[in-house]
Amino acid sequence: MSRVALISFYDRICLSTRALSAGLKRHGHESYLLFLKDDRIAVIDSFKKDNKVYQNVFNNKFTGSNEDINPVTEKELDILSAKILEIRPKVIGISARTVSLELAKKVVRTLRKVYPDATYIGGGYGPTIMPLQFLEFLDFVCLGEGDQSILNMIDNQKAKSAPNVAWQEDGLLRFNPLAKPLKLDNLPYPDWEPENKFLIDDNAIRPINERFDPKTYDIFASRGCPANCSYCLSSQWDRMYRAFDGKMPKIRLRSPQSVIEELLYAIDKYEIDFVRFKDSIFGFNKKWLFEFMNLYDRNIKLKFNCLLDERFNDEESVKRLAASGLDYTIVGIQSTNENIRFEIMQRKITDEGIIAYAEMLVRNGIKIKYDIIGWNPFETNETMSAGVPFLKKLPKTNEIFVFQLSIFPGSPIYEKYNKYRPRPMRHEDYEYWAWICQLILRSKKGEELSELALEDDYYRKNLRALRKLVDQAINENDKRVYAVAARDISARQVITNIMITWNEYDVPQANGLAFDDKSVVLNKVACRDIPTGMVIRYNDVFGAYENIGVGKY
């Protein structure tokens, strides 16, 4: 039996390390999960030009995330080092994305100084796509799936003969053949037990269960993605495997019964009351979906959310999902230009297809959120302007996210960028179009204000004035959008993202929290009971600026 510590960054759920932990336990090993930093989003004054992770425009706010707004401190590295010295693991595993390369390097070099005896290994998108860069500070990396490889890497003598394992030798990358895809039904359920799991954040270490909602259950019914979006790595597993002479299907499905059995286990073990399907596109296989939903309705009967896609989910499927408890999902616009969507983003979705899909969701009582990818170097003022009539045809919503595009190494769009070297617009132009999208998609009033901004160059030159139009569209809306409790929140309970939803009210709610300001109360302790459906107020948490000295344990 060996002790293994698995470290992840900015992800308090991290199903990948929970899956590895379950496999280690099945084989008699002792695993510890260390979550370094919470995954947070916060309002910022303006976009950072040297940001490390994604930023977005939501309603009338700029938001930043993770390392940009909540970096790892030296004290937190000391806390992590002390915990590793306490555990004394034989193997330390690092789960990382490409964006976490420098952070992973800093963490491993810090730990090696105080605990050099462990074998340091890495896995995830980052080490798979950039193995040599990660091997500058790691002993081994796992290419692709690590469910089996980590068991071999625990024994240093077997590591260099194990499938999926890579190492550096004489400055060159050496790697073993990649294993055949695993049968997902044969894998153990991810490890949700509270023991040996800790979050290091805010210069302290706490049991992880204090910082996420244990009543919400995250689950994958598949691995991979049936789409082929150029900017996303979820759909590129077959491509990544081919780089190392391996084979991996784009998508693998668990059996409906396997997923139901895991949910039944979670209901019995953890008394869950909400399910969050983490699949890139849920229900893309219609036969599987209907078989699964029949079992779900008979055995589970819980509210849930999932991601859908116009290319893979028709109205019959949507009606079925709505009837079983789906109440909101995301409509991925991504680009307002059909040609960029087709040729650059590899999303074969027409403007009319997106319009019909959004209308279908609304018609079936499902709330929608829009995702648009901005700051795309392939966009121009001309392509953005040409997309305005398309945006005007879409149903309105109060949730519009305009994300800053991140071009990941190893992705098809990364190769397109290096090939064509497009000349980006000015930052001010990208911001201008982000506010225009917010106006058009929010309401009829917003659409009217967008026409004013499009006709008058004053607003292009004065973005603060344009932003005030967004404020006006929000404030003059017939209904006000507030953050409300998605379930009963008890006094002394930490408020997490899944505990908050949004609702519209015709009249102002006294001291109510606007939904897009929900970060004010996230991860703070409630100082009173908040029933399901109740508007959350600024003074409902300890530490809110309007709540100094209010509330007692």
RAURMO-V298895 format. One record per run of one state. SS is the DSSP state (2 for helix, 1 for strand, 0 for the rest). FROM is the first residue (numbers start at 1). TO is the last residue. Records with the same first field share a line. If there is no record, write none. Layout:
SS = FROM-TO / FROM-TO
//
This chain:
0 = 1-2 / 10-14 / 27-29 / 37-40 / 45-55 / 59-60 / 69-73 / 88-90 / 96-97 / 115-118 / 124-124 / 130-130 / 135-139 / 143-148 / 154-155 / 160-164 / 170-171 / 176-183 / 187-196 / 202-203 / 211-215 / 220-221 / 225-236 / 243-250 / 254-255 / 271-273 / 278-285 / 300-302 / 306-314 / 325-325 / 327-327 / 335-337 / 345-350 / 364-366 / 375-380 / 387-387 / 393-399 / 405-411 / 421-426 / 443-443 / 456-456 / 462-462 / 476-479 / 486-488 / 490-493 / 495-496 / 506-511 / 513-513 / 521-524 / 527-529 / 531-534 / 536-536 / 542-553
1 = 3-9 / 30-36 / 41-44 / 56-58 / 61-65 / 91-95 / 119-123 / 140-142 / 165-169 / 172-175 / 197-201 / 204-207 / 216-219 / 222-224 / 251-253 / 274-277 / 303-305 / 326-326 / 328-334 / 367-374 / 400-404 / 480-485 / 489-489 / 494-494 / 500-505 / 512-512 / 514-514 / 525-526 / 530-530 / 535-535 / 537-537 / 541-541
2 = 15-26 / 66-68 / 74-87 / 98-114 / 125-129 / 131-134 / 149-153 / 156-159 / 184-186 / 208-210 / 237-242 / 256-270 / 286-299 / 315-324 / 338-344 / 351-363 / 381-386 / 388-392 / 412-420 / 427-442 / 444-455 / 457-461 / 463-475 / 497-499 / 515-520 / 538-540
//
